[in-house]
Amino acid sequence: MIRNLWRWLQGQMVQDVPDSIAVCEFDCRPASCRRGEWERCEHRLRDAAARLRHRMTWPARLESGPGGRGDRGRA
């Protein structure tokens, strides 16, 4: 009985999906791509570019604070 419960519990666990393939896992219709298709997939490349732009501007957004005042939101 405990073994069956353990198997059921293991089946309920969800693994984190790496950012690099999250768009493929959640937003793409094909179940799988051939290697050449994946490397030049416009949907995946567009998502990667957006994540890179977000990462490059993230520190500047922190420093500018709300309203871009540069005071991190302090009055």
Buried (B, 14 or more C-beta within 10 A) or exposed (E): EEEEEEEEEEEEEEEEEEEEEBBBEEEBEEEEBEEEEBEEBEEBEEBBEEBEEEEEEEEEEEEBEEEEEEEEEEE
